[in-house]
């Protein structure tokens, strides 16, 4: 018998991680332009930067389902295209070619070299490629190095040799590059440290004498082996290498960088030919003049004509330009000069088009434009003749003064959530769908972000109208006009006609009836415009505006059709050649355009018993004289489709199909949209219902049959439509309580529905003017025009800057406020900064300190001029101070003020650890407190502190300010706080305590010593139960018994596996979902009998008598589900994401991932997804060569979770592959049904 | 006897290839050193983990990476005095 687990989850990534592991520029398309290849999490993406579009656009992105470690590029001699090499945890060296036409990474090689996983001796940690593309070397952190030779075989094939070994045991590798040696044998430079000497030295003295070696490995292409050609001792602190160009008249060699040291070295150099530069240090009141910097990132850039320079970045973010004086390839000296200060980067890419792309360690990625190469200006150059080549010898330390950007201009900020430190989904703005609130970033680049699922719009025009308008249209004058000329507005029983010229004026003498409502406007026939009003239709032929005047000219040629007596028109639809009007009597009259441009009424008409609510007719297909179908929405909850083509007997308007609905249709439209069909476009019927539900179905062009229906609830108001163009493709705006865009996902070619980040409006129309194109809409008495240009990113962000690395986010739902506790280690606090700046002012009279632009928010409660004399921290970071903490509590209002409204700095080297909002029962509901766990003089690794305490801050009634109420000392670090039963639960070290509020301090009410094995770092509650997460030992359930005296906190169930919990959330009373530091998501559940017995209504005497089991609690949790997410979950919440959606589990990962876990509610669907996942694992194996199952089971076998990201790969397959997979599924699933099921998982629960 | 010899050879080749493969003569020092080095490699090899540690320490990822590599040199202190 098949056993089914009773829980199964569908894991879906809503937002891909944005932390960049590596980014490299190259020509991967072979187009002669440069693109940027980035690796984020398990995703490889290709970006294009173009000056014309002023920005950064994603060309392609694919999940490789493996942990990407390094990426590299190579180009074979004579080639025009760069190929991609990646190392992952798959144990395979994989190379790709990007195929721009097929839009795929085509695997060239997949060479197995070792075990899978990220291991000490399995190569993959380092990847170095010969600049001429002849060989590549991969290395592990210790011992192993492998060299592969690449050769060209024939015109297209690239051969790869079996690996050559260059192992050296007991040797650590710090850095590795491929040297530029022209066409000599490929050579690799490696920074190695051989620790074998200290392995056998019990005294420990030799440890201090270990030497760092710069080793050159040469690949002898003739003999086909690798030799350790030469090595020399270099500075012990060296950490990174950069290539120096070689070949004709160029020096070749490396820049070897370490602490306070940038040295030029080359193979077989003598001591005298080593050139060294010290890294210039910052000068300033708050800077420690003795602090040495290291280089953390950098890049080489070669100009035309062989000139080159390096840009190297220090750990402060200062970027230096290093140039060479090397006539005829002999280096005489090297020079260094400050270039600009940028955020600390993982990769710096310089593009030939004059852009610099910075993949920041934290916060938004930035694209800069190169304004100059940093050669002008009067800042000093430091050159290598000033410094001894041995860093141990004394030298005059170079200093520079940090300054704002001079050589670079920021062009674009690519939004990045990385790193997310805490997250909450809430809806303080009372919108339809909740928003995602996150705290992101580190140090001075920390931010508070509000993220919404919506499309960003570009606002073009906003103007007011004399009175409220209900509908809007635009029209051109004749069929072959390029642009729209008229805007027609339906005001209250009046029609306003505007003409678009140089200005927008009211048009006169148009011949339209202005003293009536308008139901529809249509450019008709060759040069006619038809106004449909309740009493009939009026056509104006040959309208012109000579000399761009607002008075219209037309030869008085009107055509009129009046509705029969006592009947009015209730609904209408039209295209260039056809009009259909529905009368109040239920008749639908149908007209075509006769050769004179007049109405030719059909003899046949449709008679319907119920009221007609809406009509739709598609545009006339190109090259035809009419559209074939007419759709009619009736109040009897149906949509009927009629044929406009005469049948064999000559009768038109025959019924073709009927669709019944759940509510009356309020609007219909038929449009052509991009889809997966061979034609590229398909005809779709969009139905909007009274109930706010939107339905999209295919409408077969020849037969008019309705099929493949997608439904979604959009908002609580009736849905109406407008056909528009978004991002160059046809789309439909659906208007309900807020506007939505229905468009085709450019990647998967499936329907996507995303709200538009705009005010709600009631009517819209497409607008094509000579200056801009967009969407025109009316909202009350405002006329607005906007456009939607990017449909790839369906998130919009609002950013509020914070001061320090945020640690915890606490929501005050009643007031719509958030409290963020922030702390930065090794950072100078506010008090010290102020003192130092004051000192510097008095000694130097303040003249030398740079005047920084105003960065402090005036509303922050302290004098802005106090801090304006130091470097603006957003660009330059906070000044460092070893062992010091800078910490504060900030109140953020993301709703009305959209700013930080209050800041409380912590003093005396205190740092905030945890926070919770609490109202004490003993003091009444209305007094709110923010409890903050605080440590003084905290040191990490090993953990030490002088004092720890819980501070109680009393909030003002509006929650916007606070004052310190009391401070209670703790014996250990209070890392977890929680409001619990009108009291405060505190987790400090291993102990769990319950406190009530006293006048001077907190009063302990209950105490559970040694509640968990290591250190409490989180608390959650439901009822009388607390879920306590331990930093290394999963979760423990604790029950509170208040009838006992003293009150008891009794741990009664814990876990069998040591999970390094980062976050946890109670899914229900028995079940907990959580994430751990290794990037797993897991669900554990308490056995129901244990759960019941823990709640026995007594003083817990039985529970305390239970025998401990294996040094833990008496009972154990069961594992329900497990999943490897490849990102560390930082916050997890059970919530609904869309209006009317079911509740799901939403999590946020450190690297910027947003993901959901959706429970399956139907067994049939679950079975299908299970089979689909299994089939896709073999039919579409990950291109990294990693087994998908092994990837998702990285630490622990994946259990009861289906990978939605893999299932969605189904959407991008070609027809044959989809059909073959669908054919293998049991249960009678067709490929369209699978599409629908995958689509619904997103549409019903997430974005 | 031949089987035993072969098993012995296999074990030796395994030990040569994969550092940390234990034998009857593995000392506590070797064993703990290997565990610590394996762990440290894992910390610096998994990008999210490296970033997590770096944020905690308030420094750049490269600096954390170097610190973890430095700790791999002698993760559990100097070896004990030989027993003779």
Interface residues (C-beta under 8 A of the other chain):
Chain A: X19 X21 X41 X67 X68 X69 X118 X119 X120 X121 X125 X140 X141 X142 X143 X169 X172 X174 X193 X195 X198 X199 X200 X201 X202 X203 X204 X207 X210 X239 X240 X294 X296 X297 X315 X344 X346 X361 X419 X421 X442 X443 X805 X824 X825 X826 X827 X940 X941 X1077 X1078 X1079 X1126 X1127 X1128 X1149 X1150 X1151
Chain B: X18 X19 X20 X37 X38 X41 X42 X44 X45 X46 X47 X48 X49 X51 X52 X54 X55 X56 X57 X58 X59 X60 X61 X62 X63 X66 X69 X72 X73 X74 X77 X78 X79 X80 X81 X82
